[in-house]
Amino acid sequence: MNQVETAQIDEALAGVRIAFVGSGVMGEAMLAGLLNRGLVAPSQIVASHPRANRREQLVDRYRIDVAESNVDAAQEADLVVLTIKPQVLAPIMRQLKGQLRADQVVISVLAGTTFAKLSTGLDHEALVRVMPNTPAQIGQGMLVWTSTPTVTATRLAHVRSVLGALGRELWVETEKYVDMATALSGTGPTYVFLMMEALIDAGVHMGFPRRIAEEIVLQTVSGSVEFARDSGKHMAELRNMVTSPGGTSAEAIYQMEKGSLRTIYSKAVYAAFQRTQELAKND
């Protein structure tokens, strides 16, 4: 039984204080998801941001607490979520170093930023790395995460509740898998959007108005995803279900295989993984 399986994953977040250091798109998506699902009260959230107008905007929208200082925001929090841009990580770690209690958990959403860098920069051991993706902004994300051994079962349950507000969360045993997820699910919407764009353009090329082509492709993709999820079948089996001998699907697949579509996808994902590893080395 692993760490997460020993946690009481249904434990409520009552009384847990959460600080968002950096309150951009992802930070706002996370706090909005928590509030919209009723997992926390606005008084349990504090968000830091250097611009006064952004802090006022967050207060107006969510009635949460805000702070200009990252240290002030993190001071009373149980979970400190780093939703910042990579280029500001170093100065923020300098601000927070030595200011965190041992029982506080720091959650990082920064691609390629290792536990080693976070631990050294913050002088802190209780850490979580998570890789979300853009659908998390509407509660449909895929969030792959891992934790250091010093994070308690209770805090793991709290983290799982926070991440679950954004979609499907999956704990993995090593941060290498988080880096892999950066290439597969973190970058994944890029592949899907590009595929959808290509299909829409193909529809326009045939003669559809663009708005009609877009509607057809959007529903085809979303319906196919739900059908695949509900069926529980292997993707090859699902594909065979709609591929009749000598039919339109067979001809389309033949052309895609001639164009090495599978190989292109594989190379793209692996290239993204290699880039994640490069980012980690640059730390």
Protein Blocks (a to p, Z undefined) as FASTA:
>chain_A
ZZklmpcfkbcfehiacddehjafklmmmmmmmmmnopacfklpccddfblklmmmmmmm
nopacdfblklmmmmpmbdcddbdfklmmmmmmmmgopacfkbccddfbehiafklmmmm
nopabdcdddddfklmnopaccdddddfklcfklmmmmmmmmmmnoccdddfbfklmmmm
mmmmmmmmmmmmmmmmmmmmmmmmnopafklmmmmmmmmmmmmmmmmmmnopafklmmmm
mmcghiaklmmmmmmmmnommmmmmmmmmmmmmmmmmmmmmZZ
